[in-house]
Amino acid sequence: MTIKAGDVVTAEFPGVTGLKRRPAVIISTATYHSTRPDVMVGLLTSQIAVTAQPSDHLLLDWQAAGLRRPSLFRTFLATLPAQTVTVIGHLSERDWRAVQQSLRTALDVNTSAG
């Protein structure tokens, strides 16, 4: 299976209190994947009652993305071995565009790669 930007995955994700299996979204590109054994991911959380930050995005099409609960993209990033992630879905085009904008807000990058 080819992993691509915008895929929703589950993985052992590093957090403040240690590792936890949780959903994330692939943010690295096909170009990155062609030369690296890892993937870059951003956190997805169902803790949507927490005040969203300018670099967060409340997913509009969370069910279509394979998620069980309403979820929020949070720009909490990690690099993980590609073989440790399991694809469960893919973000809708509108959610993926919003996640890319969240990344630009947080990282001050201007790219349309994906």
Phi, psi and omega in degrees: 000135178270128177271135180224160179304135181094351176293140173265130184229167165244147182197162170287108188252128179290138179222186182297325184254017178117193182278143178211135176287121185205165179282152177208170177239137177289127178246350179279157188263169176301323177299315177299313183295332182289343184236000186229150177271004185238173176228153174258135182230157172240146185292140167244133181227147175268002177279068186276352178286340177292137183304125178289143178262167180301335179263014175259164174213124174282117183295133180273328184243049185297324180293318179296337179277359178091014181267151183273338184222158173307138187221159182236132170279130177238134181283069173241104194255152177209158172247127185230152174300133184302324183289352182265357180257147178239120180287130177241351181176195180211141178292147172295162180301318182291323176291320180297318177300319180293322177296317177300320178294321177300319179295318177298320179297316183284325190251353181058046175245154181229091182218154174242018180298153177160000000 
